[in-house]
Amino acid sequence: MNSIRYSRRRRGRGVELNMAPLIDMIFILLIFFLVTTNFVRESGVDVQRPTAATASVKDKAGMVIGVTEAGSVHIAGRPVDLRLVRAHVERFLAETPGGSVVIAADRDSRTGTVITVLDACRLAGAANVSVAARRPQ
């Protein structure tokens, strides 16, 4: 008799799914993927890079500084005054110690502008500064 009452009570209740652990697991996975993903910072400007036979592929490019043919400097898609490049690089290095800086200069850009950007990166304390080039095809 007791077992009949138990089974009747059980049939009357619907099946319940507890969604809280599933939502917790999804948020944990989302946080994991956000933490482990490397975000590449682009210069935000399209440049025609020069070719070089000794060009090599760089695994991690932390900060990309673009120099256009007209001589304007771009960081993260925004034009930046040449005098403020050092401050941007210092802030980048404070956020990511040991980060690398890549200068993506147009092949027709002025050498003086590229050297000024390179000098500002070195004065900011960047130990790993390189100039972007592409391999000849």
N, C-alpha and C positions, 0 to 999 in steps of 0.2 A: 504494500500500500504506500509506503513511504517513497519507494522508487517511482511510482506512478505520478505522484505529486511533483517530484523533482523533474521528471521528463516533461510534464505539462508546462511547468514554469520556464523551462529551458526553451521549449518551442515558441512560447509567446514572445520571448526577447529576440530582437533582430541581431544580426552579426555586426559587431562594431569594429571598425578599423581605427587604430590610434595613429593619426598622421603626424604627431609631434616628433617622434624619432626619425621619420622619413625626412621631414623638413630640416631637422637638425643636421642630418647626414648630408643633405644637399648643400646647406650653408657651409659645412666644414669642407666639403670638396671644392666649393667655389673659392673659399679663402685659400685653400691649398694651391689651387691653380693660379690665383692672383699673386701669391707670394713667390711662386717658383717661376713665373713668366718673366723673361727679360724684355723690357720695353726699349725699343730702339728709338733714339731721338734723331729725327731727320732734320736736315737743314731747311727743308720746306721750299727750296728754290731749285728749279731744273737747270743744271749746268752741263755743258759739254766737256767732260773730263778729258784731259790729254792721254795719249797712249804711252805706255812704257813697257819695254821688253822685260824688265825685272819686277813688274807689278805682282804683288802677292795678295792673296785673300786674307783679310783680317777677320778673326772670329768674332770679336766683340768690339763694336764701335760705340762707345758710350755717348759721346757728344759729337755732332756733326755741325760744322760751321761752313756755310756756303758763301762763296765769293763770286759774284756775277761778273759778266764782261764789262758792265758799266762801273764796277768797283764798289757796289753796295754789298754789305755783309748781312747775312741772314742766319738767325738761330731759331730753331723750332717754328719756322714759317713766318717769322716776323723780322722786318728789317731792324737792324741794330746799328747804332752809331759806333764807329771804329774805336772811339775812346772807351766804350762800355764793354768791349769784348773781354777784357781782363776781369771785370767784376762778374760777368756771367760765368766765365771759366772757374773763378774762385768759388762761386756758389755751387757749381756743379761738382767740384772736387770736395767741397765740404759735405755734400749729400752722398757722394760715392767716392770714398777715398781709393786712390789707385786707379781711377777711371782713365780711359784713354780718350783723346781728342783727335778727330779726323777733320782736316780742312779740305773741303770739296770745292776746288777753285775751277772756274771756267778756263778752257785752254787759251782763250783770248784775253783773260784778265791781266791787269797790270801786276808785274812782279813786286813792285813796291807795296801794294796793298796786301798781297799774300804774305810778304815778309813781315809787315806790321802786325798782321793777325797771328802769325807764328811766334813773333816776339812777345806779344801780349799773352799768349798761351803759356809760354815758358816762364814769363815773369809771374804768372798766376800760380806757378808751381806744378804744372802738368809735366810729368816725366815722360809720358808716352804720347808724343804728338807726331802725326803722320799726314802726308798729303795724298789725297785720293787720286788714283789713276786707273785706267782700264788697260787690259792686255790687248795687244794687236791681234786681229783675227786672221 
